[in-house]
């Protein structure tokens, strides 16, 4: 259900910022993840359980994963994964995302994005 993006080679910091911003603005749900991370799996399973498509950027399989992680830390204040974005906004890590879902606030954010993209 999740899409993975191709790896890219040797980005500058500015290019990494631009690429991350482009990925986030082009997709309703983006999970910056690592394939071996149990919290990342939990976040992905949450969206799969809601039948919501997401784009996964697997930092441990991306040539620029470390650079992306540095930029994500600057953008979000945290270096840990997952870093979850919905409708262009950073919503947090796995526990934050799960809490939003439990509070009934996550799906409306996803729907806002889906409606915006259709119009």
Secondary structure, DSSP 8 states (H G I E B T S, - for coil): --EE--------HHHHHHHHHHHHHH-SEEEEE-TT-HHHHHHHHHHHHTT---EEEEGGGSTTHHHHHHHHHHHHS--SS-EEEETTEEEESHHHHHHHHHTT-HHHHHHHHHHHHH-
